[in-house]
Amino acid sequence: MARSDTRPVITLRSTAGTGHTYVTRKNRRNNPDHLLLRKYDPTFGRHVVFREER
């Protein structure tokens, strides 16, 4: 599968301050803003908001 500029690899960092990250892809054409997802932070022990960092 070819790499694409419309679906770049992004890093999601925990807003709880633990430093835990997830890596995913997103479609820049459909979601041009920063991505916010609620995911599980194993260091913190609960679900928190993860914010896209560029």
PyMOL commands that set and color helices and strands:
alter all, ss='L'
color gray80, all
select strands_A, chain A and resi 9-14+21-25+36-41+46-53
alter strands_A, ss='S'
color yellow, strands_A
deselect
rebuild
show_as cartoon
